[in-house]
């Protein structure tokens, strides 16, 4: 892609998200989301391949449906209450429709079916943008909505955690596994949204860091399937040593960073007397942990038969930037001891 076009599209992505983050009016927020969608569509379709075109079409139709629902609900709320302010959602019907529209935008269950299919048709760099940056603006709107009852969010979140765990069990494609992993993590964030918004922001920040490091790891190895992970040790031996730690951090195992948000969320849920929800979420996290362990096993404990051919790449100089991967991997693995400091900063 032409670098000037790429810079323009990247600027549009950033501007759309910033407009949504800084707006208090539903029309401005809707405009930011639309700018975001229109800027990413050429990035999705940049590889002239039928699979990429199919993924782009599915993404466009899904986002257009969600945007239409959001515009309809905000107009209905203005008609019923005379308010266009995001924080002045008073009527339960528009609030419910807007919540479902934003859930469709980020891919929460049961509105998740588009996400694995779209992510499967993209390259890892564009998939990284779709799994991280594209979640920020809808979550900013979800944080500002005053839900009359937390029941719908709790049901959506528990369903997302379970679907994200079950859906990734029988997958062989890494991008689909990452999509189901995203659905499960979004469920954890939504579960605590009504009770502790700073904890949701902390979980979102750590999710962005951990997902970035995993996408960059797979990009450095040029792997898109589980079977291809077996050749990683011959390409990038050091990264092969670190990637299982990144995977287990995403699964939420101590003493890695990913344990922090799950631990704090379960603690907050028990304080809110939501012990059944905390139990279901904790048990469903075991499903996600299974396919993270499966990836770790395929990467470190299996060897590819054609080792002679694959043992040459690590001797050749790499053109890929290693600094973003090294920083995100270090944060993904080592942040747990700083939990009290991070909580103190989040409380400011």
Secondary structure per residue as TSV (DSSP state, phi and psi in degrees):
chain	resnum	aa	ss	phi	psi
A	1	X	-	360.0	141.8
A	2	X	-	-57.1	130.9
A	3	X	H	-61.5	-30.1
A	4	X	H	-69.8	-40.7
A	5	X	H	-65.4	-42.5
A	6	X	H	-60.8	-41.6
A	7	X	H	-65.1	-39.4
A	8	X	H	-64.4	-44.6
A	9	X	H	-66.2	-40.4
A	10	X	H	-64.0	-40.0
A	11	X	H	-63.2	-41.0
A	12	X	H	-62.5	-39.9
A	13	X	H	-59.7	-49.4
A	14	X	H	-65.4	-41.5
A	15	X	H	-66.0	-41.8
A	16	X	H	-60.1	-44.5
A	17	X	H	-64.8	-42.4
A	18	X	H	-65.5	-37.9
A	19	X	H	-61.5	-43.7
A	20	X	H	-65.7	-40.4
A	21	X	H	-65.3	-34.4
A	22	X	H	-98.7	-1.6
A	23	X	-	-92.6	148.0
A	24	X	-	-114.7	2.4
A	25	X	B	-110.5	137.4
A	26	X	H	-63.5	-35.9
A	27	X	H	-66.5	-39.9
A	28	X	H	-66.1	-40.9
A	29	X	H	-63.1	-41.8
A	30	X	H	-63.4	-40.3
A	31	X	H	-63.3	-40.7
A	32	X	H	-62.7	-42.1
A	33	X	H	-64.0	-39.2
A	34	X	H	-67.5	-40.4
A	35	X	H	-60.5	-40.9
A	36	X	H	-60.2	-46.7
A	37	X	H	-64.3	-46.3
A	38	X	H	-67.7	-28.3
A	39	X	H	-75.5	-31.6
A	40	X	H	-85.8	-19.4
A	41	X	H	-61.4	-44.5
A	42	X	H	-63.5	-29.4
A	43	X	H	-67.9	-37.2
A	44	X	H	-67.3	-36.3
A	45	X	T	-97.6	13.5
A	46	X	-	-67.3	-28.4
A	47	X	S	-89.0	114.9
A	48	X	-	-76.6	77.3
A	49	X	-	-132.1	142.2
A	50	X	H	-56.5	-35.8
A	51	X	H	-67.3	-39.3
A	52	X	H	-68.1	-38.4
A	53	X	H	-64.7	-41.2
A	54	X	H	-63.3	-44.5
A	55	X	H	-63.0	-40.8
A	56	X	H	-63.9	-42.5
A	57	X	H	-63.2	-44.5
A	58	X	H	-62.0	-42.3
A	59	X	H	-64.5	-44.0
A	60	X	H	-62.8	-45.6
A	61	X	H	-63.7	-41.1
A	62	X	H	-64.6	-47.7
A	63	X	H	-67.5	-35.3
A	64	X	H	-66.2	-39.4
A	65	X	H	-62.8	-45.7
A	66	X	H	-64.4	-40.3
A	67	X	H	-65.8	-38.8
A	68	X	H	-65.6	-41.1
A	69	X	H	-61.5	-42.4
A	70	X	H	-65.3	-43.0
A	71	X	H	-66.1	-41.0
A	72	X	H	-63.3	-44.4
A	73	X	H	-68.4	-40.5
A	74	X	H	-67.6	-36.7
A	75	X	H	-65.9	-40.9
A	76	X	H	-62.8	-40.9
A	77	X	H	-64.0	-39.8
A	78	X	H	-66.1	-35.3
A	79	X	H	-68.1	-40.2
A	80	X	H	-79.6	-37.9
A	81	X	H	-117.9	-10.1
A	82	X	S	75.1	16.8
A	83	X	-	-118.3	131.2
A	84	X	-	-104.2	-2.5
A	85	X	B	-70.8	140.7
A	86	X	G	-64.9	-38.9
A	87	X	G	-84.1	3.1
A	88	X	G	-107.9	30.5
A	89	X	-	-74.1	107.8
A	90	X	-	-108.5	-31.8
A	91	X	-	-83.5	134.7
A	92	X	H	-68.0	-31.5
A	93	X	H	-66.8	-53.1
A	94	X	H	-61.6	-33.4
A	95	X	H	-62.7	-43.1
A	96	X	H	-66.0	-41.9
A	97	X	H	-65.7	-40.6
A	98	X	H	-66.8	-39.3
A	99	X	H	-61.9	-42.9
A	100	X	H	-66.5	-36.4
A	101	X	H	-64.8	-43.4
A	102	X	H	-69.4	-33.9
A	103	X	H	-64.2	-37.5
A	104	X	H	-66.7	-37.4
A	105	X	H	-63.9	-40.1
A	106	X	H	-95.2	-10.0
A	107	X	T	90.4	38.9
A	108	X	-	-81.1	147.0
A	109	X	T	-68.6	145.7
A	110	X	T	-88.1	18.5
A	111	X	S	-104.6	36.5
A	112	X	-	-103.2	-8.9
A	113	X	H	-60.2	-25.5
A	114	X	H	-75.0	-28.8
A	115	X	H	-65.1	-50.6
A	116	X	H	-62.0	-37.2
A	117	X	H	-68.2	-40.1
A	118	X	H	-69.1	-45.7
A	119	X	H	-63.8	-32.3
A	120	X	H	-65.6	-26.8
A	121	X	T	-90.2	3.3
A	122	X	S	-109.5	161.8
A	123	X	-	-79.2	169.2
A	124	X	H	-67.9	-31.8
A	125	X	H	-67.5	-47.8
A	126	X	H	-67.9	-35.0
A	127	X	H	-62.8	-34.9
A	128	X	H	-63.5	-43.4
A	129	X	H	-63.1	-42.9
A	130	X	H	-65.1	-34.8
A	131	X	H	-84.8	-15.4
A	132	X	T	-119.3	-70.9
A	133	X	H	-61.3	-37.5
A	134	X	H	-70.7	-10.5
A	135	X	H	-88.7	-15.9
A	136	X	H	-69.0	-50.3
A	137	X	H	-63.1	-48.8
A	138	X	H	-60.8	-35.7
A	139	X	H	-68.0	-33.3
A	140	X	H	-62.6	-37.2
A	141	X	H	-71.8	-40.5
A	142	X	H	-61.1	-35.7
A	143	X	H	-66.8	-27.3
A	144	X	H	-90.6	-14.5
A	145	X	-	-78.5	134.2
A	146	X	-	-92.5	100.7
A	147	X	-	-76.0	132.0
A	148	X	S	-66.4	-30.6
A	149	X	-	-142.3	134.9
A	150	X	T	-78.2	-0.9
A	151	X	H	-60.9	-44.1
A	152	X	H	-64.2	-40.8
A	153	X	H	-65.4	-39.5
A	154	X	H	-64.8	-41.8
A	155	X	H	-65.2	-46.4
A	156	X	H	-59.8	-42.0
A	157	X	H	-69.7	-44.2
A	158	X	H	-64.4	-38.3
A	159	X	H	-64.0	-39.5
A	160	X	H	-65.9	-41.2
A	161	X	H	-63.3	-41.8
A	162	X	H	-71.1	-42.9
A	163	X	H	-65.7	-40.7
A	164	X	H	-62.0	-33.1
A	165	X	H	-76.1	-49.2
A	166	X	H	-66.9	-40.2
A	167	X	H	-65.2	-31.6
A	168	X	T	-85.8	-2.9
A	169	X	T	-66.2	-42.2
A	170	X	T	-107.2	24.9
A	171	X	-	-94.4	147.5
A	172	X	-	-110.8	-17.7
A	173	X	B	-90.5	127.7
A	174	X	H	-63.5	-35.9
A	175	X	H	-68.3	-35.3
A	176	X	H	-69.5	-37.8
A	177	X	H	-62.3	-42.0
A	178	X	H	-65.6	-33.1
A	179	X	H	-66.1	-45.6
A	180	X	H	-67.5	-33.4
A	181	X	H	-62.0	-40.8
A	182	X	H	-62.9	-42.5
A	183	X	H	-60.8	-43.9
A	184	X	H	-64.8	-43.3
A	185	X	H	-67.0	-37.0
A	186	X	H	-64.2	-34.2
A	187	X	H	-62.1	-41.2
A	188	X	H	-62.0	-41.0
A	189	X	H	-65.9	-42.8
A	190	X	H	-69.3	-28.4
A	191	X	H	-61.6	-33.9
A	192	X	T	-104.0	2.8
A	193	X	T	-59.4	-44.5
A	194	X	T	-77.4	-19.6
A	195	X	T	-101.1	-31.1
A	196	X	-	-152.2	84.4
A	197	X	H	-57.0	-38.4
A	198	X	H	-60.2	-33.0
A	199	X	H	-69.1	-34.6
A	200	X	H	-63.7	-43.1
A	201	X	H	-64.3	-39.2
A	202	X	H	-63.3	-44.5
A	203	X	H	-63.5	-41.4
A	204	X	H	-62.8	-43.0
A	205	X	H	-62.5	-45.5
A	206	X	H	-68.2	-35.4
A	207	X	H	-62.2	-42.5
A	208	X	H	-61.2	-42.1
A	209	X	H	-66.4	-48.1
A	210	X	H	-66.9	-42.3
A	211	X	H	-66.3	-37.9
A	212	X	H	-60.9	-45.8
A	213	X	H	-64.0	-37.4
A	214	X	H	-71.1	-43.1
A	215	X	H	-61.0	-43.4
A	216	X	H	-66.3	-33.2
A	217	X	H	-64.0	-47.2
A	218	X	H	-66.2	-33.8
A	219	X	H	-67.8	-38.6
A	220	X	H	-65.2	-33.4
A	221	X	H	-86.9	-11.0
A	222	X	T	56.0	47.2
A	223	X	-	-116.5	138.4
A	224	X	-	-127.9	-4.2
A	225	X	B	-129.7	162.3
A	226	X	T	-65.3	-39.1
A	227	X	G	-62.8	-35.0
A	228	X	G	-70.5	-17.8
A	229	X	G	-65.0	-23.5
A	230	X	G	-65.9	-19.6
A	231	X	G	-89.9	2.2
A	232	X	H	-66.5	-36.1
A	233	X	H	-62.6	-29.9
A	234	X	H	-81.2	-21.6
A	235	X	H	-89.2	-52.9
A	236	X	-	-135.5	84.3
A	237	X	H	-60.4	-42.7
A	238	X	H	-65.6	-44.2
A	239	X	H	-65.9	-33.3
A	240	X	H	-63.7	-31.2
A	241	X	H	-71.7	-34.5
A	242	X	H	-86.7	-30.4
A	243	X	H	-60.6	-40.1
A	244	X	H	-58.0	-34.9
A	245	X	H	-65.8	-37.8
A	246	X	H	-65.0	-43.4
A	247	X	H	-62.8	-44.8
A	248	X	H	-70.2	-27.8
A	249	X	H	-66.0	-41.1
A	250	X	H	-62.3	-33.9
A	251	X	H	-72.7	-17.6
A	252	X	T	92.5	30.4
A	253	X	-	-91.1	136.3
A	254	X	T	-73.6	153.6
A	255	X	T	-95.5	38.4
A	256	X	S	-96.6	166.4
A	257	X	T	-61.1	-37.4
A	258	X	H	-62.0	-16.5
A	259	X	H	-71.2	-28.1
A	260	X	H	-59.2	-56.0
A	261	X	H	-64.0	-39.0
A	262	X	H	-64.6	-42.5
A	263	X	H	-61.2	-47.3
A	264	X	H	-68.5	-36.9
A	265	X	H	-66.8	-45.0
A	266	X	H	-63.0	-37.2
A	267	X	H	-64.0	-43.6
A	268	X	H	-67.8	-37.5
A	269	X	H	-64.4	-39.3
A	270	X	H	-67.9	-32.6
A	271	X	H	-66.2	-30.4
A	272	X	T	-88.5	10.7
A	273	X	T	61.0	34.7
A	274	X	-	-109.7	54.1
A	275	X	H	-63.7	-41.7
A	276	X	H	-59.9	-41.9
A	277	X	H	-64.1	-41.1
A	278	X	H	-63.9	-39.0
A	279	X	H	-66.2	-45.5
A	280	X	H	-62.7	-42.4
A	281	X	H	-64.2	-42.9
A	282	X	H	-65.6	-41.0
A	283	X	H	-69.3	-36.6
A	284	X	H	-69.0	-25.8
A	285	X	H	-64.5	-23.8
A	286	X	H	-66.1	-31.1
A	287	X	H	-64.7	-45.2
A	288	X	H	-63.4	-38.9
A	289	X	H	-60.9	-32.2
A	290	X	H	-60.9	-49.3
A	291	X	H	-77.3	-20.3
A	292	X	H	-67.7	-41.0
A	293	X	H	-65.2	-35.6
A	294	X	H	-63.2	-41.9
A	295	X	H	-66.1	-40.5
A	296	X	H	-63.0	-41.3
A	297	X	H	-63.3	-45.7
A	298	X	H	-63.8	-29.2
A	299	X	H	-84.8	-37.5
A	300	X	H	-109.9	-26.7
A	301	X	S	-109.4	5.6
A	302	X	-	-123.7	149.0
A	303	X	-	-123.5	141.9
A	304	X	-	-78.6	145.1
A	305	X	S	-68.4	-28.3
A	306	X	-	-95.4	63.2
A	307	X	H	-72.5	-27.9
A	308	X	H	-64.9	-43.0
A	309	X	H	-68.5	-39.6
A	310	X	H	-82.6	-8.4
A	311	X	T	-85.0	-2.8
A	312	X	S	-83.0	-32.9
A	313	X	G	-59.2	-33.5
A	314	X	G	-69.3	-18.6
A	315	X	G	-81.9	-16.3
A	316	X	S	-92.0	147.1
A	317	X	-	-67.2	139.9
A	318	X	-	-98.9	142.5
A	319	X	-	-92.2	-4.6
A	320	X	S	-80.5	146.3
A	321	X	-	-73.1	127.7
A	322	X	-	-99.1	-14.5
A	323	X	H	-65.4	-47.8
A	324	X	H	-58.5	-41.0
A	325	X	H	-65.6	-43.2
A	326	X	H	-66.2	-40.3
A	327	X	H	-67.3	-49.1
A	328	X	H	-65.7	-36.3
A	329	X	H	-67.3	-40.3
A	330	X	H	-63.5	-42.1
A	331	X	H	-66.7	-37.9
A	332	X	H	-63.5	-32.3
A	333	X	H	-94.3	-34.1
A	334	X	H	-113.8	8.1
A	335	X	-	-85.1	-12.6
A	336	X	G	-58.1	-41.4
A	337	X	G	-62.7	-17.2
A	338	X	G	-91.7	13.7
A	339	X	H	-53.9	-48.3
A	340	X	H	-59.6	-39.2
A	341	X	H	-65.5	-42.7
A	342	X	H	-65.0	-40.4
A	343	X	H	-64.8	-38.5
A	344	X	H	-64.8	-40.2
A	345	X	H	-66.9	-37.9
A	346	X	H	-68.4	-26.7
A	347	X	H	-81.2	-12.8
A	348	X	-	-69.8	360.0
